[in-house]
């Protein structure tokens, strides 16, 4: 699931990056659907046109082109509050070898650290959040997984941060070309940089983030509360031109809110491990969620039909929340709680899941059952010369996937006339085809046709019939 601020850097070779998302220094351009930045004595930088207020999690892929065997360069992902409050992670070379490097400044001088790097490709990631609102940097070498590199305090938890992507040179300063791709915001509260210019006029709406009722974890003493992300009708990308839920905003920079559909919020409380009581405090505020202790991201759901998985959330005595993914299977098995931690809750993951809704938290797998029928009409308005149309009935289970079990469907007229064939159809596979044929007489009446499964699920189809003059027939 992507956000409006993600960037795959697609375009024609030579095009600049999206000017709605990035400010440019120099001439970074698109090459093979990646953004290419070259430093040959002059700087090239792309900087986000939005800021993160509060916690966030961003990452990007890097690919160093024909990497020189010369020291003193880096391909860098940087988070900036101001000139004396910054943190970066980079794929660099110094000391005679490839390295990942991180550096930060928090009101004093710069601090640096390096570790071995094997590949010219990989990923860089910066996260602000967690119980203490620290900034963390990660790297992934080649196709490897992310490794936490450094964690420290940079400014305050609510200081606005912008993101820069750039190459850096020092000392011998070799020419360096790096391509960046798949810039992803895993979570965050996004607002435009205040340029002092009104976004214009009246902004209607202003729906922020709505969540459904919170889930109280009865397993923990005093309770950690998980607020699952609501469905995308009420939680997701709400823009100034989106659904209006009351209110007017006059001028100003209208912020745009987004939350990762694969995130759950953890609210503070107490929990017990080996007889010792611990407290997790609410240390951050998130729009629509209120005071929370952390925003935890889980990975995407299964990508193959018929597969399910449990994601188990647990906490240790330091207040760190761990996500343990179970194995994807037709019948999922709950993963074990890590040693020294206590289970908070679990989330049921399934194919076709578009966001984590409250009902997915603490949910146990059940064998798929038929829960809904829908009707799709090939042509829902038949002119006089059009005699028939196809109707396809789709059967869905409780997970929103096509129900592949056996179904028997009866078709009948609620009103109107004509014929529907077949009148009864059974089988499996998730979809069932019917054909409606009009009587083609002056007495035709536009039909409402009911399709009912043997289990009681019902859907209807309405077809408008027109006479020879194009008038509707009722």
Secondary structure, DSSP 8 states (H G I E B T S, - for coil): ---TT-B---S-TT----TTTEEEES--EEETTEEEEEESSS--EEEESEEEEEEEEEEEEEEETT--S-SSEEEEEEEEEETTEEEEEEEEEETTEEEEEEEEEESS--EEEEEE---SEEEEEEEEETTTTEEEEEEEETT---EEEEEE--S-TTS-BEEEEEEEE-TT---EEEEEEEEEEEEEEEEE---SS---SEEE----------EE-TTSTT--EEEE---TTTSS-B-TTS---S-EEESS---BB---TTEEEEE-EEEEETTEEEEE---EEETTTEEESEEEE-----SSTT-EEEEEEEE-TTS-EEEEE---BSS-------TT-EEEEEEEEETT--S--GGGBT-------EEEEEEEES-SEE-TT--EEEEEEEEEETTSSB--S-EEEEEEEEES-SEEE-SEEEE-SSEEEEEEE---STT----EEEEEETTS-EEEEE-EEB-TTS-B--
